[in-house]
């Protein structure tokens, strides 16, 4: 159903994986999308995918930059001052024990996963509040609650989103602005493609549905949150039953 016609969406990390899948889902529903990521070529490729959607394809655009930089968000607001739906999907992964993780990498993970989401929300919340309408969707992770060896900083940065959302619901609801988290489990993306065969087999053995999820399934969840006017302050888990064990 094309019930996002006329809506302006901004998706960080929108050049690939879950972010691109969400952008594509929204574009198919008639939304105009602005994508943010660090690499221009991948953003151009992503825009070409969105351009295949029939609705408002000519209006999709992108911005190159790091979501952890305040200056990027200043540019984003100048380019697109009014956003109806903000999706904070940009993420930096971690595959190392804390003692082996360089300080610079720790900073990058926290800046991207937590500060980037906070900055994006701060820069766009004012206009959403003025319009008395808005939706913010953050891509968290089941690791925020389960933890995982070699992902301490990543898990901490994602867990921070939960405290942020719990507080923002109390600030945003009076303006009819909704904010929710999506917690994906194992999803088939470039990030999980590097998992070795034994680790993959172990993960699959712990997923009741017996498979990894797809980025399009996460995108369907994002669409559900974007179009459900009475849902706010929730953590929507998409993990094939992994955390229900």
Protein Blocks (a to p, Z undefined) as FASTA:
>chain_A
ZZkghiacddehklgcjllmmmmmmmmnopacddddfblklmmmmmmmmmmpmghklmgc
cddddfkbmklmmmmmmmmmbcfbdcdfbccdddddfklmcfklmmmmmmmmmmmmmmmm
mmmmmmmmmnopacddddddfklmnopghilmmmmmmmmmmmmmmmmmmmmmmnopacdd
ddddddddfklmmpcfklmmmmmmmmmnopacdfklmmmmmmmmmmmmkbghiacddehh
mmmZZ
